[in-house]
Structure formats: structure tokens, C-alpha cells
Amino acid sequence: MREMLSVFLESAGHRVVSAADGREGLQILAEQPIDVVFTDILMPEKDGLEFISDARQIHPGLPIIAISGGGTVMSTEYCLRAAKSFGATGVVQKPFSRDELFAALEKALGENAERI
């Protein structure tokens, strides 16, 4: 999934930095400026909900787009609602198209979408 996102975004001219899990993602946020974050909900080490909560404390205005296809315990709808309540700017349900991904990106960035 991470590689597919990278390909979509890089093909549109975006610079992509990826992390294997929420813990690594928070480390990257601490080390360099990031314009927008895509995060899966179900991840090892630190899941997406924990990541969103922690990232909000460090970068309250950072656009965060949560992605989920649900899991064996939680439905997709529940995961995405929870992500919004934890502070996600937007959500995308798996499976998704390139157009859906970019629509969520533009919506999350609002009028600043051209700057990235």
C-alpha cells in the first residue's frame, strides 16, 4: 500500500517520505517539515489512531489523511470515523482509486494544494 501511494504521489510530482509504522512516522515529523501525511489505521508498533493523536499534539494544523480497509475486529466505517474523531483531516476507504486519493489530498490542503 505504501509503495502504491508513493508511486501515485511521485507520478504527480510530489516528494514522498515514507515510514513503516506510526513510531517511525513521528520520528520523521520531528526531523523534517512535512506538508501532508497519509496514514493507515492498522499498523504495527504504533497504529494510525495513536499516530494521529500524537501528531496532532506536535503539529496541530498538519493535514492528515487516514486510510483504512477495516480489519478483523473493526469495520472500515468504524476505523474511519475513529480517525476523524482523533483529528484526521480527511479519510479514504480502501480500495481507492488514484482520483479518490487526489480528491482527498486537494480537500485536505484546500486552496494550498498547488504549493506542494
C-alpha positions in Angstrom: 0.0 0.0 0.0 2.8 2.4 1.0 4.6 1.8 -2.3 1.4 2.3 -4.4 0.8 5.6 -2.6 4.4 6.7 -3.3 4.0 5.9 -7.0 0.7 7.8 -7.3 2.1 10.8 -5.5 5.6 10.8 -7.1 4.0 10.5 -10.6 2.1 13.7 -9.9 5.4 15.5 -8.9 5.2 15.2 -5.1 8.2 14.4 -3.0 7.4 11.4 -0.8 8.9 10.3 2.5 7.5 7.0 3.9 7.5 5.3 7.2 6.9 1.6 8.1 4.7 2.5 11.1 3.4 5.3 13.3 6.5 5.4 15.5 8.8 5.9 12.5 6.3 8.5 11.1 6.5 10.5 14.3 10.3 10.4 14.1 10.2 11.8 10.6 7.8 14.5 11.6 10.2 15.6 14.3 13.2 15.7 11.9 11.8 17.5 8.8 9.0 19.6 7.5 6.1 17.6 6.1 3.2 19.2 4.2 0.6 16.4 4.4 0.5 12.9 6.0 -1.3 9.8 4.7 -1.6 7.2 7.4 -3.1 3.7 7.5 -5.1 3.0 10.6 -3.9 -0.6 11.2 -0.1 -0.6 11.5 2.4 -2.4 13.7 4.3 -0.6 16.6 2.0 2.4 16.8 -1.3 2.3 15.0 -2.8 5.1 12.9 -5.1 6.4 15.7 -2.2 6.7 18.1 -0.1 8.3 15.4 -2.9 10.8 14.6 -3.3 11.7 18.2 0.4 12.2 18.8 1.0 14.1 15.5 -1.8 16.5 16.4 0.0 17.4 19.7 3.2 18.2 17.7 1.7 19.7 14.6 -1.9 20.8 15.3 -2.5 22.2 11.8 -0.9 19.4 9.7 -3.2 17.8 7.2 -3.6 14.1 8.0 -5.5 11.7 5.7 -6.3 8.4 7.2 -6.7 5.3 5.0 -8.4 2.1 6.1 -10.0 -1.0 4.7 -11.0 -2.2 8.2 -9.7 -5.2 9.9 -10.9 -8.4 11.5 -12.0 -6.6 14.7 -13.1 -3.2 13.4 -15.2 -2.3 10.3 -13.9 0.2 7.8 -16.6 2.7 8.7 -15.7 2.5 12.4 -12.0 2.9 11.7 -12.5 6.0 9.5 -15.0 7.6 12.0 -12.5 7.0 14.8 -9.7 8.6 12.7 -11.8 11.7 12.2 -12.5 11.9 15.9 -8.8 11.5 16.7 -8.1 14.5 14.4 -7.7 13.2 10.8 -8.3 16.0 8.3 -9.8 13.5 5.8 -10.3 9.8 5.2 -10.0 7.4 2.3 -11.5 3.9 2.2 -9.6 1.0 0.7 -9.7 0.1 -2.1 -9.4 3.5 -3.6 -8.6 5.0 -7.0 -5.9 7.5 -7.9 -8.7 10.1 -8.4 -10.1 9.4 -4.9 -6.7 9.8 -3.4 -6.0 13.1 -5.1 -9.5 14.4 -4.2 -8.8 13.7 -0.6 -5.4 15.4 -0.9 -6.9 18.5 -2.5 -9.7 18.7 0.1 -7.2 18.3 3.0 -4.9 21.0 1.6 -7.7 23.3 0.5 -6.5 26.2 -1.6 -2.9 25.4 -0.7 -2.9 22.2 -2.9 -0.8 23.9 -5.6 2.1 24.7 -3.2 3.1 21.0 -2.8 
